Amino acid sequence: MSSNEHVPVLLGPVLEGLEIKQDGCYVDGTFGRGGHSGEILKRLNSNGRLIGIDRDPDAIASAPLSLTDDPRFELIRGELAELQKIIGERDLLGRVDGLLFDLGVSSPQLDEAHRGFSFLRDGPLDMRMDPDSGTSASDWLQSVEERELIHVLRAYGEETFAKRIANAIVSTRVESPVRTTLQLAKLVEAAVPGKARAQKKHPATKTFQAIRIAINGELEQLESVLQQSLAVLRKGGRLCVISFHSLEDRIVKRFVRDTSREPEQYRGMPSMPDEFRPKLSAIGRAVKATTAEVNENRRSRSARLRIAERN
């Protein structure tokens, strides 16, 4: 497998979880390089419909013609949090049979140095999912208060040495801005204790994750789109969410749990108002990649798929 080839994670479990109907309407809310979309489309007949959404212009530009030339498929540049607006504009609210969200950063984004997502390749410290909007990681680091930076590193990166790293970044930027990925990676590596540098995982891993999540508003986007999914899915429609770290997975797990329960004041009651009935039913437990998939695609090793059905 080449380094820039994007392999769709948990493809089999996703296709099974969506319970694809040949004439159904589906939404791939994180199109990426179209791996999941391509396989969904293969399972639709001429009456089926698939909508792909992504905020990354590179993802839109690199979409294969086999998808974009297909009349059953529509690709839209937009954010997760715009889901209900996008679907509403197409008069499809409450009519979607399946939603898929494959969270986090894609393999091509990591492989392209100019995007600034990876500490393994030197490039401008950008990290924006949409390079045409928002603040780059470099500009954000230049202005963020040290207290907020410590909070971001702890909350979004679960970084043990958040205070030491934040202090090093703030001290360094007084002399010159942190402009490149390797500059930040080396700064973090020097800031943490020697024992941490000796670990298998690169010491900058959590810092890069935390900053990326913060500047892209990834957790806020996730919480928003999960709520919107209730208005988008039809009864019996499936929600499939792939997450890659505990912060995302906890949000998804809590959302499914809370929307699958009856309100406490109605538990055990013979009847309740419709607006208080559970909106979702969890389908099984979190699905992980098999050993075979992990061996073929290392990105899948931390993936967790959660599936729910609209009531």
N, C-alpha and C positions, 0 to 999 in steps of 0.2 A: 504493500500500500504506500503510495507516495505521500510525502509530508503534507501536501496541500489538498489532498483528497478528503472530502467531508463525508464521513460514514454516519448515517442516521442511527442514533442511539436507541436501543430497546425497540427496534422496528417491529418485530413480531408481536411483543406484548401490546404495543400501541395499536396496531391494526386489529388485534383481538379485542382490546379494550374499547375501541370505538364502535365495535359491532356494525361495520359498514353495510349500509343498505345501498343497493345498486343505483337507486334513483334518489338517494339522499342528498342533503345539503351539508357541507362540512367547511370548517374554518381552521386553517393552519395559522395561528396567530403569531408564530415566530418562524417565518418561512426559511430563513438562513440560506442554504444552498439548494433547498428544494428536495432533499432526500425523502423526507416523510411525505411531502405533497405528491411527489411522483408516484409513490406506491399507493397512496389513497386514490389518486386519479385512475390508476389501472383497474381499480375495483368498482368504478362507477360506470353506469351505462349512459346512453345519450341524453337521458333526462336528469342525470346527476349533476351536481354543482360543487365546485371547490373554490374557496376564496383564500388567498394567501396574503398575509400582512407582515411587513417588516419595516423598521425605521432606518435601516442601514442602506444607503444608496448603492453601495457595492453589491449587496445582496440582490437588489432590484435589477441592477445592470447586468449581473452575471446569471440571471435566471435562464435556464435552458429553453431553447425554442420549442422543444417537445412539449413544454408546459405552456409557454406564453402564446403559442399558436393554436392551442386547443380551445375551442369555443366554450367548453365547460369550465374553464379556469379563468380566474381574474386575480391579478396581483396588484396590491395596493401598498403604497408607501405611507406608513402611519405607525403610531405607537400603540402598545397594548392598551393603554388607558383610553384610547379612542374607539375601542371595540364596539360599544353600544351605538355610538354615533355612526360608525361605518356600516354596521348591519342595519340600523334603522333607516339610513338613506337608501338602502336597497329593499326596504319593506320586508325584512326577513326576521324581525324580532319575534321570538317565540316559535321560530320555524326551522331552527338549525338542529341537525341531527347529531353533530359531534364537533367538539372544540378540542384543539391540541395546542399546548404551550410547552415548548422545549426551551427552558430558561438558560440564562447565562450567556457566555461568549462562545462563538462557533470556532471550529478549527481554522478556517481561512482567516478569521479575524486575528487569531493568535499567530498565524504564520506570516502575516503581512506586517513588516516592521514599521511601516509608516503609520499604522493605526495606534501603536503605542500600548498595546495590551500585554505584551510579553516582556519579561525581564531577561529572556534568553536571546533577544535580538535587539540591537541598538537602533533606536529610532526616536522621533519626537514623542514626548510624553503627552499623548492626547487622550486616549481611552474613551472617547465619546462614541456611543453606538451610532449616533447621527452626527457626523463631523460638521454639518452645516448649521447646527444649533447648539446652544448651551455653552458651558465653560470647559476648556480643556483641563486635564489633570494638572498640567504645569501651571496654568494661570490660577487654578484653585489653590494649589499648594503655596503659591506666592502670597495669597491674601488671607487664607484661613487662619483663624485664631488657634493658638496652640491648644487651648482647652477643648475646642471643637474637634481638632485633629485627633487628640487622644481619644475622645469619645467615639469617633468614626472608626479608628483602628481597633478599639476594643469591641464595639457593638457589631461592626460589619466584617471584621477580620478575625475576631476572637483572639487578638494578638496579646500575648503575655507581656511583651516588652513595649507596649504602646507608648508609654511615657518617654522612654529612652529614644525611641525612633522619632517621635514628634519633636522632641527637643533637638535632635540632630538635624532634622529638616528645617526647623525654624532658625537655628543657629547658622546653618549653611546659606539660607536664602538672604541673609543680611549682606553677605559678600557677593553672591551671584545666584540667580534663579536656578532651580532644578529643572532643566529643559529636556533631558533625554532619559530613556528607560534604563540604560546601563548606569547612568549617573545616580538615579534613585536606587537602583538595586545595590550598587556598591556602598552607597550611603547607609542603607538599612543594614547591610552585612557588617559594616564597621561598627554600627551602633549596638548590635546585640552581643551578648556574651559569647565567648568562644565555644561553649558547649552547644549553644543553639546553632552556630555556624557548622558544627560537625554533623548535624542531623541530615537524614536522607532528603527531606524536603528543603528546597531553597529558602533561606531566611526571609526573602522578600515576598514570598508567595502570598501570605496573609495581608501584607500591606497593599500589594497590587489589587487584590480582591476587594479590600475595603474601600480604597479610593475609587475603583471602577463602579462599585455599587452606589457610592455616595453621589458621584457626579452625574450618573445616569438615572438616579432616582428609582433604581430597580425594585426595591422592596415596596415602595409606594405604588409603583406601576402594577406590581403583582397583586397587592391587596385590592386595588381598584378593579382590575380586570376579573378577579374572582367574583366580586360582588356583581359585576355587570353580566357575568356568565348566566346568572339566574334569569335575567330578562331575555337573553339571546337563545337559550336552549329550549326546545320543545319538550313536552312530557315524554320521558323515555330517552331523551338525548343524553349523550355521554360527554363527560369532561375528563380529559387526560392531561396531566401535568407532570413533566419531567423536571426535577430539580437536581442540582449538583452540589449543594452544600446545605448544612443543617439549618441555616437561617431561612432559606426559601422553603425547605421541606416542612419546617415547623409551622410556617404561615399557611401552607396548603393543608397540612394535617389538621390544624386548628379550625380552618374554614370548613372543611368537610365535616369534621366532628360537630361543630356548632350548628351547621345548617341541616344536619341529619337528626338532630334531637328535638323532641317536643319541649316547649318552654316549661320550666319547672312548675309553674302554677297550673298547668294543664295535664301533667303526667298522671296517668292512671284514670283520667276522666273519660267517660264514654264518648264524648264529642267535644269538639273545639272549633272555633271560627277558622275558616279556610286560611286566613292570612297568618295563622300561627302554626299551621301544619308544617312538618319538616319539608324543606325545599329539595333536599338531596338524599340519596342513599349511597353510602360507601360501598364500593365493589371490591371486596377482598382487602388484602393488606398491601403495603408498599411493595412494588416489584423491583428486584435488582437484576443486574446483568448476570448472565451465566459466566462461568469460568472461561468457556470457549469465546464468548463475546469480548470479555476483558482482554484475553490474549490477542485477539484480532484488533481491538480498538481500545486503547488504554483510557481514552476519554470516558468510556462507559463505566469505569470502576467505581466512581462515586455517584452514579446516577440512581435516582429513585423515582419510580413512576407511581402516581396515585390516580385512581379512577373512581369516578362517582357518576350516578345517574340522576337526572332531573325527575322529581316526583310530579 
